[in-house]
């Protein structure tokens, strides 16, 4: 599983609010994934919530099992 943050990210922080173990909005005002791809599957549920919560639809899950 991999999570991509697209160019549409505006740093609203919704993903970080929903899944703070997975996402952080940094000084560049963009969301960043803070876990290795191998660790992401443990957080599949909150990642899916974060994808739905993103106001610009900038998050995408690739290789969801």
C-alpha positions in Angstrom: 0.0 0.0 0.0 1.1 3.5 -0.8 -0.4 6.9 -0.3 0.2 9.7 -2.8 -0.3 13.4 -2.0 -1.1 15.1 -5.2 -0.4 18.6 -6.4 -3.9 19.7 -5.4 -2.9 19.6 -1.7 -3.4 23.0 0.0 -2.4 22.0 3.5 -5.9 22.2 5.0 -4.8 19.6 7.6 -8.0 17.5 7.4 -5.9 14.4 6.8 -3.7 15.1 9.8 -6.8 15.6 12.0 -8.2 12.2 10.9 -4.9 10.2 10.8 -2.2 12.0 12.7 -0.1 8.8 12.9 0.1 8.9 9.1 0.0 12.5 7.9 1.6 15.8 8.9 1.3 19.2 7.3 4.7 20.7 7.1 6.0 24.3 6.7 5.6 24.0 2.9 1.8 23.8 3.6 1.5 20.3 2.1 0.6 17.0 3.7 3.3 14.5 4.0 3.1 10.8 4.8 5.3 10.1 7.9 5.3 6.3 7.7 7.1 3.8 5.4 4.9 2.2 2.8 5.2 -1.1 4.6 3.7 0.3 7.7 0.7 1.9 6.1 -1.6 -1.2 5.9 -2.0 -1.1 9.7 -3.7 2.3 9.3 -5.9 1.4 6.3 -9.2 2.5 8.0 -8.0 6.0 9.0 -6.2 6.5 5.7 -9.5 5.8 3.8 -11.2 8.3 6.2 -8.5 10.9 5.4 -8.9 10.4 1.7 -12.6 11.1 2.0 -12.0 14.1 4.3 -9.6 15.8 1.9 -11.4 18.9 0.6 -9.3 19.0 -2.6 -9.2 15.2 -3.3 -5.4 15.4 -3.3 -4.9 12.0 -1.5 -4.9 8.7 -3.4 -4.3 5.2 -2.2 -2.3 3.0 -4.5 -2.0 -0.8 -4.1 -4.8 -1.1 -1.6 -5.1 -4.7 -0.6 
